Amino acid sequence: MNHLPWIFVSAMLVNNFTLSYFLGLCPFFGVSGRLTTALRLGLATIFVMVITSLCASALNTWVLPHAPYLRLISFILVIASTVQFVEMVIRKTSPALFRALGIFLPLITTNCAILALALFQTSRDYTLVQGVVFAFGAGGGFTIALVLMAALREEAQLASVPAIVRGTALNMIIAGLLSLAFMGFAGLFSAE
């Protein structure tokens, strides 16, 4: 249990799925235009990651030891089902958010960061508690990346930026600098 803070900090900062492993870049670039939308998608992704972690732990305990060939398809099924549930809840509770997220909400299903969470959790032999802490850390790191990118993009809209750098080029520069900053966390902690 003394490794739980390390698992959380590692997943959130040191080994950030988006800024260190470059997973989940579609929503990172697509939804990070507005701060409120980025935060809400980040929270929805955290929820999906935690449910995926719980289900992956249950599958690894009871189903997959007897049928390891079902690992990938079972993880995809869990992720797709959870995202459908989240989509229905958001559609009923906040239609404006549902419209703002647009295509990126169903794209959580194909977000490789969520599938990577289940696969990393399995390959590292995390217990149920460790897996949930890992999911919260990874989801928190994903949310931090989305929110930072959205805040910097909103700030860049107010700045006088040369025309040659506006738009996609500026977004790539911001993403690269954020990635460099987060990779600096790797030097602060000892390796796993």
N, C-alpha and C positions, 0 to 999 in steps of 0.2 A: 504493500500500500504506500510505501514511502516514495515510489516512483511516479505516483499520480501527478504531482505538480510538474515533474519533468515531461511526462507524456503530454500534458496540456500545453505547456509553454513551447515545447518542441513542435507540436502540430500547429500552434497558432503563429509563432514567430519564426523559429529557426528553420523549420521545414514547411513553410507556408505553401499550401497546394498550388495557389495561383502564382505567387511571386518567386517561388524557388523551384517548384516542379513544373510550372507552366501548365497546370491542369485547370479546366473551367474557364478558358479564355473567352469563349463565346459570350456568356453573360457578363464577364468582366469588361469587355469592350462594348457590348450592346446595351446593357442596362445602366452603365455608370454615367449616363448623361445628367441625371438629376439625383440629388442627394437622398431625397425621401424615397424614391423608387429603388435606389440601390440598397438602402437600409432594409426596406421591407422584403426585397428579394433575398437579401442575406439572411434575414430571420426565417423566411420560408425554407431556405436551403439548410439552415441549422436544424430545423425541425425534421426535414427529410433525412439528413445525415444521422440524427439520433435514432430515428425509427429504423433506418437501414442498419445501423450498428446493433441495435437490439435484435433485429431479425437475423442478421448475419451470425450473431453469437448463438442464437437458438438453432439456426440451420447447421452451424459447425458442430454443435453439441449432439444433436439428435438425428439429423438427416444425412449430412455429407460424409460422415465416417463410413456409412454403408453404400453411398453412391457419390463418390467424389467427382464423377463426370458431370454431375448436375450443378456444380458450384457456380459457374458463370451464369447460366440461364436462370438459376434460382435467385441470384443477386439482382439480375435485371428485372425479374418479375416483381420482386419486393420493391425495388426503386420505382418502377412504373406504377404500381398500385398505390404507393404512398404519395407520389406526385398527383395522381388522379384525385386522391382524397383532399390534398392541400388545394388543388385547383377548384374543387367543388366548394370548399369552405370559403376561400377567398371570393369566389363568384357570388356567394350568398351574403357574406358579411361586408364586402367592400367592392362593389361593382366598379368604382373609379380606379381602384388599385388593379383590379383584374384587367381593365382596359389599358392602363398605363404599362403593365408588365407585358401585355400582348403575347407574342409568340415565345417570349423568353420563359414564361411560366411552364408551359409544356416541355420546353427544352431542358428543364431541370432533369427530366428523365434521361436525356442523353448526355448530361453533364458528367464528363469523365472523372471529375473530382469525387463524385459520390460513389461511382463504381470503384475508384482507386481506394477510397476509404474502406470499403468492404474487403477488398483484396489485401490491402496493407494490414488490416486488423487480423485477417486470417493468417497471413504469412508470418506475422509477428507473435502469433499465439497469445493474443490479449485475452484476459478474462472478461467477463461481462462488464464489470465496473471499469476496467482499463479501457475497454472498447467504447463505452459511453463517454468517458473523459476525453478519449482521442477524438470522438465525433464532435463533442462540444469545442474542443480546441481547433480542429480542422474547420468546422463551420464558423467559429469566431474569426479565424484567420482569413477565411474567404470573405466574410462580411467586412472585416477591416480593410482588405484589399479593395473591395467594391466601394466602400465609403470614402477611402482615401482618393481613389481614382475619380469618383464623382465630385468630391470637393475640389480637387485640383482642376477638373474640367470646367466646373462652374466658375472658378476663379480665373481660369484662362480666358473665358468668354468676356470677362471685364477688363482684361489687360490688352494693351496694344501689341499684338503679335504680328510679325511680318506675314504677308499674304502667302508666301511660299511654304510657311510652316503650319498654317492653320489647318484644322481638321484632323485627318488621319495621321499625318506626320507628327503633329504635336502630341496626339494621344500615344503614339508609339514611343516618343521621347519620354513622356511622363511615365509610361509603363516601365520602360527600361531603367529609369532613375529610381522608381519605387522598388524594382527588383534588386537593383544594386544595394539599396539601403537595407532591404530585408536579408539579403545574403550576408550582410555585415553581422547579423545576429549569430551566424554560425561560429564566429570566432569568440563569442562570449561564453559559450557553454562547451563542456566536454562532449565528445561523441557518445552516441548510444552504445 
